[in-house]
């Protein structure tokens, strides 16, 4: 497993090693020792799978404020997505900047997204499955979001969504908002 820093501090591309033989393949998506050695304090508490039958399904951009902020490790187990992490940490030098990456089932690459980021993706192929290792157990009622096409962020999506929830399509403009709450 290799962990590589990207242009926004805290984000990392996590490339899993896959062992292949006549039986098929075996991939380890998470190793606590490897994360600790890279300085990433992340321990999964919950694992989720998102199934997306249609191409160009958009999910996001979702986040939760402290003290319920969520770190996550995202991999694609079938199909392909364009994954986006958006820095909403008010004191960050990269506040309101985003990072996007193509993730697919054949590359074994994933992305680690720390607390304080909004996250979303658009499917690039039909029947795309996304595996999330979450650093916190989900608590209903605390989810927030920003609109996928908000001009404040100018995210360069590779396609226009064909499928999107009403909630995700209609978040208000972020400009002029106070931003996410910070922990005391």
N, CA, C and O of each residue as an XYZ file, in Angstrom:
736
protein
N       0.851     -1.174      0.000
C       0.000      0.000      0.000
C       0.896      1.235      0.000
O       1.851      1.329      0.771
N       0.569      2.174     -0.876
C       1.321      3.419     -0.971
C       0.378      4.592     -0.699
O      -0.743      4.635     -1.204
N       0.849      5.531      0.100
C       0.072      6.725      0.419
C       0.840      7.924     -0.099
O       1.988      8.152      0.281
N       0.192      8.697     -0.981
C       0.834      9.844     -1.625
C       0.067     11.119     -1.318
O      -1.148     11.183     -1.508
N       0.782     12.136     -0.841
C       0.172     13.438     -0.588
C      -0.209     14.074     -1.915
O       0.376     13.774     -2.956
N      -1.203     14.960     -1.863
C      -1.635     15.704     -3.053
C      -1.543     17.197     -2.767
O      -0.983     17.591     -1.744
N      -2.076     18.027     -3.639
C      -1.921     19.477     -3.556
C      -2.638     20.124     -2.368
O      -2.348     21.273     -2.033
N      -3.554     19.422     -1.734
C      -4.256     19.962     -0.570
C      -3.826     19.166      0.655
O      -4.045     17.956      0.709
N      -3.215     19.824      1.642
C      -2.728     19.110      2.816
C      -3.826     18.309      3.521
O      -4.948     18.784      3.697
N      -3.480     17.103      3.913
C      -4.418     16.217      4.596
C      -5.026     15.183      3.673
O      -5.285     14.055      4.092
N      -5.258     15.554      2.411
C      -5.762     14.598      1.422
C      -4.623     13.683      0.995
O      -3.461     14.087      0.990
N      -4.963     12.451      0.638
C      -3.936     11.533      0.156
C      -4.537     10.521     -0.800
O      -5.661     10.057     -0.610
N      -3.777     10.186     -1.830
C      -4.145      9.082     -2.707
C      -3.566      7.825     -2.087
O      -2.381      7.766     -1.758
N      -4.416      6.823     -1.931
C      -4.017      5.560     -1.305
C      -4.098      4.484     -2.383
O      -5.182      4.149     -2.860
N      -2.950      3.953     -2.757
C      -2.907      2.924     -3.784
C      -2.642      1.584     -3.118
O      -1.585      1.354     -2.530
N      -3.613      0.726     -3.224
C      -3.524     -0.598     -2.598
C      -2.676     -1.514     -3.468
O      -2.686     -1.402     -4.694
N      -1.951     -2.409     -2.837
C      -1.212     -3.438     -3.562
C      -2.147     -4.618     -3.782
O      -2.861     -5.045     -2.875
N      -2.127     -5.125     -4.986
C      -2.964     -6.268     -5.326
C      -2.071     -7.445     -5.675
O      -1.192     -7.342     -6.530
N      -2.306     -8.558     -5.008
C      -1.594     -9.800     -5.318
C      -2.469    -10.615     -6.260
O      -3.645    -10.852     -5.984
N      -1.881    -11.042     -7.377
C      -2.633    -11.818     -8.365
C      -1.961    -13.164     -8.588
O      -0.735    -13.267     -8.602
N      -2.781    -14.191     -8.761
C      -2.297    -15.506     -9.154
C      -3.412    -16.229     -9.897
O      -4.403    -15.610    -10.282
N      -3.258    -17.516    -10.097
C      -4.244    -18.272    -10.885
C      -5.637    -18.270    -10.261
O      -6.613    -18.539    -10.962
N      -5.759    -17.976     -8.972
C      -7.062    -17.939     -8.306
C      -7.799    -16.640     -8.542
O      -9.024    -16.586     -8.432
N      -7.057    -15.588     -8.867
C      -7.655    -14.269     -9.015
C      -6.775    -13.229     -8.360
O      -5.562    -13.210     -8.573
N      -7.387    -12.353     -7.555
C      -6.643    -11.252     -6.946
C      -7.076    -11.044     -5.501
O      -8.194    -11.382     -5.111
N      -6.160    -10.479     -4.715
C      -6.417    -10.118     -3.324
C      -5.876     -8.710     -3.112
O      -4.711     -8.437     -3.400
N      -6.733     -7.809     -2.604
C      -6.349     -6.416     -2.393
C      -6.635     -6.016     -0.957
O      -7.725     -6.260     -0.440
N      -5.644     -5.397     -0.312
C      -5.841     -4.833      1.021
C      -6.063     -3.332      0.862
O      -5.171     -2.611      0.417
N      -7.255     -2.865      1.227
C      -7.608     -1.466      1.057
C      -7.170     -0.586      2.222
O      -7.010      0.622      2.050
N      -6.971     -1.167      3.405
C      -6.624     -0.367      4.585
C      -5.660     -1.149      5.459
O      -5.824     -2.352      5.661
N      -4.652     -0.453      5.978
C      -3.725     -1.018      6.957
C      -3.406      0.082      7.964
O      -2.822      1.105      7.607
N      -3.788     -0.128      9.218
C      -3.575      0.873     10.264
C      -2.112      1.260     10.422
O      -1.811      2.435     10.632
N      -1.199      0.304     10.327
C       0.229      0.600     10.467
C       0.720      1.516      9.347
O       1.501      2.435      9.594
N       0.269      1.270      8.122
C       0.683      2.091      6.987
C       0.141      3.509      7.139
O       0.856      4.474      6.870
N      -1.111      3.647      7.564
C      -1.683      4.977      7.782
C      -0.933      5.709      8.892
O      -0.621      6.891      8.750
N      -0.644      5.027      9.983
C       0.079      5.652     11.093
C       1.475      6.098     10.651
O       1.922      7.185     11.019
N       2.162      5.271      9.869
C       3.497      5.622      9.386
C       3.460      6.852      8.477
O       4.438      7.596      8.398
N       2.336      7.067      7.793
C       2.176      8.236      6.926
C       1.663      9.454      7.694
O       1.462     10.518      7.108
N       1.451      9.304      8.999
C       0.972     10.418      9.816
C      -0.516     10.666      9.716
O      -1.000     11.742     10.065
N      -1.247      9.664      9.236
C      -2.703      9.801      9.099
C      -3.375      9.008     10.210
O      -3.404      7.778     10.177
N      -3.912      9.721     11.191
C      -4.610      9.078     12.294
C      -6.019      8.701     11.887
O      -6.961      9.462     12.112
N      -6.167      7.536     11.290
C      -7.470      7.114     10.784
C      -7.709      5.659     11.140
O      -6.903      4.784     10.824
N      -8.833      5.416     11.806
C      -9.259      4.060     12.113
C     -10.711      3.929     11.676
O     -11.582      4.610     12.216
N     -10.981      3.061     10.707
C     -12.375      2.897     10.259
C     -13.278      2.385     11.377
O     -12.915      1.486     12.136
N     -14.469      2.985     11.455
C     -15.470      2.579     12.447
C     -16.698      1.974     11.763
O     -17.501      1.298     12.407
N     -16.839      2.216     10.464
C     -18.002      1.745      9.718
C     -17.596      1.623      8.251
O     -16.790      2.412      7.758
N     -18.152      0.638      7.559
C     -17.877      0.455      6.137
C     -19.198      0.492      5.392
O     -20.144     -0.205      5.760
N     -19.268      1.314      4.331
C     -20.489      1.494      3.547
C     -20.212      1.203      2.080
O     -19.092      1.385      1.603
N     -21.235      0.753      1.368
C     -21.156      0.526     -0.067
C     -22.273      1.305     -0.736
O     -23.440      1.179     -0.363
N     -21.912      2.114     -1.730
C     -22.885      2.880     -2.505
C     -22.969      2.264     -3.895
O     -21.972      2.209     -4.616
N     -24.154      1.803     -4.269
C     -24.376      1.213     -5.596
C     -25.035      2.261     -6.481
O     -25.979      2.935     -6.068
N     -24.530      2.387     -7.695
C     -24.994      3.410     -8.625
C     -25.224      2.771     -9.987
O     -24.265      2.582    -10.736
N     -26.473      2.429    -10.336
C     -26.716      1.739    -11.593
C     -26.514      2.602    -12.840
O     -26.168      2.077    -13.898
N     -26.724      3.916    -12.733
C     -26.701      4.768    -13.926
C     -25.385      5.531    -14.077
O     -24.785      5.965    -13.094
N     -24.956      5.683    -15.314
C     -23.811      6.529    -15.641
C     -24.199      7.981    -15.384
O     -25.334      8.383    -15.639
N     -23.258      8.757    -14.884
C     -23.399     10.175    -14.574
C     -24.356     10.431    -13.416
O     -25.053     11.446    -13.388
N     -24.384      9.506    -12.463
C     -25.070      9.743    -11.193
C     -24.141     10.590    -10.332
O     -22.973     10.247    -10.151
N     -24.657     11.695     -9.801
C     -23.857     12.552     -8.932
C     -24.361     12.435     -7.502
O     -25.556     12.566     -7.237
N     -23.442     12.188     -6.593
C     -23.728     12.178     -5.157
C     -22.796     13.180     -4.503
O     -21.577     13.084     -4.645
N     -23.363     14.141     -3.786
C     -22.526     15.113     -3.081
C     -22.934     16.527     -3.447
O     -23.809     16.753     -4.282
N     -22.311     17.415     -2.834
C     -21.091     17.416     -2.034
C     -21.491     17.437     -0.537
O     -22.076     18.416     -0.074
N     -21.191     16.400      0.191
C     -21.670     16.214      1.561
C     -20.552     16.375      2.587
O     -19.386     16.087      2.318
N     -20.949     16.847      3.777
C     -20.019     16.939      4.909
C     -20.822     17.010      6.196
O     -22.044     17.159      6.176
N     -20.122     16.900      7.310
C     -20.692     17.117      8.637
C     -19.721     17.982      9.415
O     -18.505     17.813      9.324
N     -20.277     18.922     10.191
C     -19.460     19.805     11.010
C     -18.954     19.082     12.249
O     -19.531     18.081     12.672
N     -17.845     19.607     12.843
C     -17.412     19.099     14.142
C     -18.529     19.307     15.161
O     -19.265     20.284     15.031
N     -18.692     18.480     16.129
C     -17.825     17.346     16.487
C     -18.192     16.054     15.747
O     -17.704     14.984     16.109
N     -19.026     16.132     14.740
C     -19.444     14.931     14.000
C     -18.795     14.841     12.617
O     -19.258     14.093     11.756
N     -17.731     15.601     12.413
C     -17.037     15.584     11.121
C     -16.535     14.172     10.834
O     -16.177     13.422     11.743
N     -16.517     13.830      9.546
C     -16.172     12.466      9.141
C     -14.929     12.445      8.258
O     -14.829     13.197      7.289
N     -13.992     11.581      8.602
C     -12.894     11.241      7.697
C     -13.332      9.986      6.965
O     -14.109      9.192      7.497
N     -12.835      9.799      5.734
C     -13.240      8.619      4.975
C     -12.143      8.207      4.008
O     -11.345      9.022      3.546
N     -12.135      6.929      3.724
C     -11.266      6.335      2.722
C     -12.184      5.747      1.662
O     -13.033      4.911      1.973
N     -12.023      6.177      0.407
C     -12.957      5.831     -0.666
C     -12.237      5.036     -1.754
O     -11.186      5.448     -2.244
N     -12.813      3.899     -2.125
C     -12.328      3.086     -3.242
C     -13.512      2.693     -4.124
O     -14.653      2.670     -3.662
N     -13.244      2.390     -5.369
C     -14.255      1.888     -6.285
C     -14.029      0.386     -6.452
O     -12.921     -0.053     -6.760
N     -15.081     -0.391     -6.247
C     -14.968     -1.844     -6.383
C     -15.553     -2.358     -7.696
O     -15.320     -3.504     -8.082
N     -16.313     -1.503     -8.375
C     -16.858     -1.843     -9.692
C     -17.131     -0.541    -10.426
O     -17.666      0.402     -9.843
N     -16.765     -0.483    -11.715
C     -17.023      0.701    -12.505
C     -15.962      1.773    -12.321
O     -14.795      1.475    -12.065
N     -16.389      3.042    -12.457
C     -15.467      4.177    -12.359
C     -16.226      5.432    -11.955
O     -17.395      5.607    -12.298
N     -15.537      6.306    -11.217
C     -16.108      7.580    -10.788
C     -15.067      8.685    -10.937
O     -13.870      8.423    -11.060
N     -15.547      9.915    -10.922
C     -14.687     11.076    -10.734
C     -15.005     11.562     -9.332
O     -16.119     12.011     -9.062
N     -14.026     11.474     -8.438
C     -14.214     11.768     -7.020
C     -13.656     13.156     -6.702
O     -12.581     13.521     -7.177
N     -14.397     13.929     -5.893
C     -13.993     15.295     -5.556
C     -14.018     15.492     -4.045
O     -14.989     15.141     -3.374
N     -12.922     16.065     -3.519
C     -12.837     16.480     -2.122
C     -12.656     17.988     -2.106
O     -11.822     18.528     -2.833
N     -13.443     18.671     -1.271
C     -13.476     20.129     -1.212
C     -13.109     20.579      0.195
O     -13.784     20.214      1.157
N     -12.052     21.364      0.323
C     -11.558     21.816      1.620
C     -12.480     22.889      2.193
O     -12.558     23.998      1.665
N     -13.178     22.549      3.277
C     -14.042     23.507      3.970
C     -13.522     23.827      5.368
O     -14.284     24.250      6.238
N     -12.227     23.625      5.578
C     -11.611     23.979      6.870
C     -11.324     25.479      6.850
O     -10.439     25.922      6.117
N     -12.061     26.276      7.647
C     -11.959     27.739      7.565
C     -10.555     28.297      7.782
O     -10.236     29.357      7.243
N      -9.716     27.626      8.545
C      -8.373     28.137      8.818
C      -7.317     27.559      7.872
O      -6.127     27.832      8.032
N      -7.733     26.783      6.915
C      -6.801     26.152      5.981
C      -6.327     27.132      4.907
O      -7.095     27.976      4.445
N      -5.074     27.015      4.520
C      -4.534     27.824      3.419
C      -5.178     27.439      2.093
O      -5.101     28.195      1.125
N      -5.817     26.265      2.039
C      -6.461     25.797      0.803
C      -7.990     25.791      0.939
O      -8.680     25.042      0.247
N      -8.504     26.629      1.834
C      -9.950     26.743      2.046
C     -10.670     27.023      0.724
O     -10.278     27.917     -0.026
N     -11.703     26.267      0.452
C     -12.548     26.349     -0.745
C     -11.876     25.818     -2.009
O     -12.425     25.970     -3.100
N     -10.700     25.199     -1.889
C     -10.081     24.546     -3.045
C     -10.518     23.094     -3.092
O     -10.844     22.498     -2.066
N     -10.521     22.530     -4.295
C     -10.967     21.158     -4.469
C      -9.893     20.337     -5.179
O      -9.013     20.866     -5.859
N     -10.001     19.032     -4.992
C      -9.112     18.076     -5.657
C      -9.991     16.996     -6.254
O     -10.865     16.459     -5.574
N      -9.769     16.671     -7.522
C     -10.538     15.632     -8.184
C      -9.635     14.549     -8.725
O      -8.500     14.810     -9.126
N     -10.152     13.317     -8.734
C      -9.379     12.181     -9.225
C     -10.323     11.124     -9.782
O     -11.405     10.892     -9.244
N      -9.898     10.493    -10.859
C     -10.644      9.350    -11.398
C     -10.247      8.128    -10.570
O      -9.067      7.830    -10.391
N     -11.269      7.435    -10.075
C     -11.061      6.175     -9.361
C     -11.819      5.098    -10.117
O     -12.952      5.316    -10.546
N     -11.199      3.938    -10.280
C     -11.888      2.842    -10.952
C     -11.510      1.516    -10.314
O     -10.562      1.437     -9.532
N     -12.251      0.491    -10.652
C     -12.084     -0.820    -10.022
C     -10.793     -1.511    -10.426
O     -10.358     -2.428     -9.730
N     -10.174     -1.114    -11.506
C      -8.976     -1.807    -11.962
C      -7.676     -1.215    -11.429
O      -6.649     -1.893    -11.456
N      -7.685      0.017    -10.951
C      -6.430      0.676    -10.560
C      -6.024      0.439     -9.108
O      -4.846      0.587     -8.782
N      -6.940      0.084     -8.240
C      -6.685     -0.083     -6.800
C      -6.352      1.228     -6.101
O      -5.951      1.213     -4.937
N      -6.508      2.362     -6.781
C      -6.271      3.658     -6.147
C      -7.536      4.119     -5.449
O      -8.646      3.886     -5.928
N      -7.357      4.770     -4.320
C      -8.451      5.356     -3.574
C      -8.032      6.717     -3.080
O      -6.937      7.189     -3.385
N      -8.898      7.347     -2.318
C      -8.571      8.653     -1.759
C      -8.947      8.677     -0.288
O     -10.024      8.228      0.105
N      -8.022      9.220      0.527
C      -8.304      9.464      1.942
C      -8.706     10.921      2.074
O      -7.990     11.820      1.632
N      -9.870     11.145      2.693
C     -10.413     12.490      2.869
C     -10.548     12.742      4.367
O     -11.352     12.087      5.030
N      -9.771     13.685      4.912
C      -9.846     13.941      6.349
C     -11.097     14.723      6.735
O     -11.846     15.180      5.872
N     -11.312     14.868      8.015
C     -12.409     15.689      8.510
C     -12.256     17.107      7.976
O     -11.140     17.581      7.761
N     -13.386     17.781      7.763
C     -13.359     19.171      7.322
C     -13.503     19.354      5.823
O     -13.392     20.471      5.318
N     -13.747     18.267      5.112
C     -13.917     18.325      3.667
C     -15.328     17.925      3.283
O     -15.937     17.064      3.917
N     -15.844     18.561      2.233
C     -17.052     18.057      1.582
C     -16.580     17.037      0.546
O     -15.469     17.128      0.024
N     -17.447     16.067      0.260
C     -17.072     14.993     -0.656
C     -18.228     14.664     -1.584
O     -19.393     14.698     -1.190
N     -17.885     14.347     -2.819
C     -18.882     13.903     -3.772
C     -18.224     13.245     -4.965
O     -17.003     13.276     -5.117
N     -19.046     12.652     -5.807
C     -18.528     12.030     -7.021
C     -19.618     11.930     -8.073
O     -20.811     12.027     -7.786
N     -19.156     11.730     -9.314
C     -20.054     11.432    -10.419
C     -19.576     10.126    -11.045
O     -18.379      9.926    -11.253
N     -20.514      9.252    -11.338
C     -20.140      7.980    -11.945
C     -19.776      8.193    -13.417
O     -20.414      8.974    -14.122
N     -18.753      7.493    -13.856
C     -18.302      7.580    -15.241
C     -18.741      6.369    -16.051
O     -18.685      6.378    -17.281
N     -19.176      5.334    -15.356
C     -19.660      4.107    -15.992
C     -20.933      3.669    -15.290
O     -21.116      3.970    -14.110
N     -21.814      2.968    -15.982
C     -22.966      2.389    -15.290
C     -22.493      1.308    -14.317
O     -21.397      0.766    -14.457
N     -23.331      1.007    -13.339
C     -23.041     -0.047    -12.355
C     -21.720      0.181    -11.634
O     -20.870     -0.708    -11.575
N     -21.557      1.383    -11.086
C     -20.360      1.720    -10.315
C     -20.656      1.591     -8.822
O     -21.632      2.145     -8.316
N     -19.794      0.851     -8.130
C     -19.923      0.640     -6.691
C     -18.778      1.336     -5.973
O     -17.616      1.201     -6.359
N     -19.116      2.089     -4.913
C     -18.138      2.865     -4.170
C     -18.115      2.382     -2.730
O     -19.146      2.351     -2.058
N     -16.917      2.001     -2.259
C     -16.717      1.485     -0.908
C     -16.132      2.589     -0.035
O     -15.102      3.174     -0.369
N     -16.792      2.869      1.077
C     -16.349      3.893      2.025
C     -15.937      3.229      3.334
O     -16.710      2.465      3.913
N     -14.732      3.514      3.798
C     -14.329      3.205      5.171
C     -14.463      4.521      5.931
O     -13.775      5.494      5.621
N     -15.342      4.550      6.917
C     -15.661      5.785      7.627
C     -14.983      5.823      8.994
O     -14.917      4.813      9.694
N     -14.483      6.992      9.359
C     -13.830      7.167     10.649
C     -14.789      7.443     11.789
O     -14.357      7.619     12.929
N     -16.078      7.485     11.505
C     -17.098      7.756     12.523
C     -18.344      6.981     12.148
O     -18.642      6.796     10.968
N     -19.060      6.535     13.147
C     -20.343      5.867     12.914
C     -21.370      6.931     12.535
O     -21.466      7.971     13.186
N     -22.125      6.666     11.492
C     -23.100      7.624     10.974
C     -24.147      7.969     12.028
O     -24.676      7.089     12.707
N     -24.439      9.266     12.153
C     -25.483      9.775     13.036
C     -26.465     10.559     12.170
O     -26.118     11.626     11.663
N     -27.674     10.053     11.993
C     -28.652     10.744     11.141
C     -28.950     12.158     11.635
O     -28.916     12.435     12.834
N     -29.240     13.037     10.693
C     -29.685     14.385     11.026
C     -28.604     15.441     11.075
O     -28.910     16.606     11.330
N     -27.341     15.083     10.839
C     -26.261     16.066     10.936
C     -25.592     16.356      9.596
O     -24.659     17.156      9.526
N     -26.063     15.715      8.542
C     -25.471     15.904      7.228
C     -25.751     17.287      6.658
O     -26.844     17.828      6.826
N     -24.766     17.849      5.991
C     -24.870     19.131      5.309
C     -24.302     18.960      3.912
O     -23.782     17.898      3.566
N     -24.404     19.999      3.121
C     -23.840     19.911      1.788
C     -23.705     21.259      1.127
O     -24.264     22.264      1.569
N     -22.943     21.245      0.049
C     -22.827     22.394     -0.835
C     -23.183     21.909     -2.239
O     -23.041     20.727     -2.554
N     -23.636     22.817     -3.059
C     -24.095     22.427     -4.393
C     -22.916     22.045     -5.294
O     -21.869     22.693     -5.276
N     -23.100     21.015     -6.054
C     -22.058     20.455     -6.924
C     -21.528     21.471     -7.939
O     -20.370     21.390     -8.346
N     -22.372     22.429     -8.350
C     -21.969     23.411     -9.360
C     -21.921     24.832     -8.810
O     -22.069     25.791     -9.567
N     -21.716     24.979     -7.512
C     -21.643     26.300     -6.894
C     -20.468     27.080     -7.488
O     -19.347     26.570     -7.511
N     -20.703     28.311     -7.972
C     -19.617     29.085     -8.587
C     -18.490     29.443     -7.618
O     -17.385     29.758     -8.058
N     -18.746     29.401     -6.317
C     -17.697     29.675     -5.338
C     -16.534     28.711     -5.502
O     -15.379     29.090     -5.311
N     -16.832     27.464     -5.856
C     -15.802     26.425     -5.921
C     -15.344     26.129     -7.348
O     -14.211     25.694     -7.551
N     -16.203     26.357     -8.332
C     -15.884     26.131     -9.752
C     -15.266     24.753     -9.981
O     -14.215     24.636    -10.612
N     -15.915     23.721     -9.472
C     -15.432     22.352     -9.672
C     -15.595     21.989    -11.143
O     -16.655     22.204    -11.733
N     -14.550     21.445    -11.720
C     -14.540     21.074    -13.131
C     -14.954     19.603    -13.272
O     -14.109     18.717    -13.393
N     -16.251     19.368    -13.253
C     -16.774     18.016    -13.385
C     -16.612     17.529    -14.828
O     -16.715     18.339    -15.749
N     -16.365     16.249    -15.052
C     -16.190     15.752    -16.414
C     -17.497     15.573    -17.185
O     -17.475     15.352    -18.396
N     -18.636     15.669    -16.492
C     -19.932     15.501    -17.152
C     -21.000     16.204    -16.320
O     -20.804     16.470    -15.134
N     -22.118     16.496    -16.948
C     -23.288     17.041    -16.264
C     -24.073     15.860    -15.677
O     -24.216     14.840    -16.351
N     -24.585     15.965    -14.447
C     -25.303     14.836    -13.871
C     -26.577     14.473    -14.638
O     -27.358     15.343    -15.024
N     -26.762     13.186    -14.847
C     -28.010     12.669    -15.421
C     -28.960     12.265    -14.305
O     -30.178     12.300    -14.474
N     -28.394     11.880    -13.157
C     -29.166     11.491    -11.979
C     -28.574     12.230    -10.789
O     -27.372     12.152    -10.536
N     -29.428     12.952    -10.054
C     -28.996     13.697     -8.865
C     -30.206     13.859     -7.962
O     -31.323     14.023     -8.452
N     -30.002     13.818     -6.648
C     -31.122     13.991     -5.720
C     -31.558     15.452     -5.697
O     -30.778     16.350     -6.012
N     -32.804     15.676     -5.324
C     -33.318     17.044     -5.185
C     -32.469     17.835     -4.191
O     -32.138     18.995     -4.433
N     -32.123     17.206     -3.087
C     -31.324     17.876     -2.061
C     -29.981     18.324     -2.635
O     -29.589     19.478     -2.464
N     -29.270     17.415     -3.320
C     -27.951     17.751     -3.850
C     -28.022     18.815     -4.942
O     -27.091     19.607     -5.093
N     -29.101     18.841     -5.696
C     -29.246     19.803     -6.795
C     -29.590     21.205     -6.311
O     -29.401     22.169     -7.053
N     -30.095     21.343     -5.080
C     -30.641     22.634     -4.666
C     -30.053     23.223     -3.391
O     -30.702     24.045     -2.744
N     -28.850     22.830     -3.015
C     -28.213     23.540     -1.899
C     -28.052     25.007     -2.293
O     -27.810     25.296     -3.465
N     -28.182     25.951     -1.337
C     -28.023     27.375     -1.680
C     -26.567     27.709     -2.015
O     -25.657     26.934     -1.720
N     -26.364     28.877     -2.638
C     -25.006     29.335     -2.918
C     -24.212     29.441     -1.622
O     -24.745     29.845     -0.588
N     -22.965     29.084     -1.687
C     -22.079     29.113     -0.534
C     -21.517     30.505     -0.286
O     -21.237     30.842      0.864
N     -21.343     31.314     -1.302
C     -20.760     32.654     -1.168
C     -21.520     33.463     -0.127
O     -22.749     33.532     -0.153
N     -20.781     34.068      0.782
C     -21.396     34.892      1.802
C     -21.830     34.132      3.039
O     -22.213     34.745      4.035
N     -21.779     32.808      2.996
C     -22.112     32.033      4.191
C     -20.956     32.122      5.175
O     -19.829     32.447      4.802
N     -21.249     31.831      6.421
C     -20.218     31.830      7.444
C     -19.294     30.637      7.307
O     -18.213     30.617      7.897
N     -19.702     29.655      6.545
C     -18.890     28.452      6.398
C     -19.214     27.445      7.490
O     -20.086     27.684      8.325
N     -18.521     26.335      7.481
C     -18.788     25.311      8.479
C     -18.447     25.806      9.879
O     -17.583     26.664     10.060
N     -19.134     25.254     10.849
C     -18.837     25.575     12.236
C     -17.486     24.980     12.588
O     -17.053     23.998     11.986
N     -16.822     25.581     13.569
C     -15.549     25.031     14.026
C     -15.739     24.482     15.424
O     -16.625     24.912     16.162
N     -14.895     23.526     15.778
C     -14.975     22.924     17.112
C     -14.461     23.922     18.141
O     -13.538     24.692     17.875
N     -15.073     23.896     19.317
C     -14.622     24.797     20.395
C     -13.353     24.292     21.036
O     -12.834     24.922     21.957
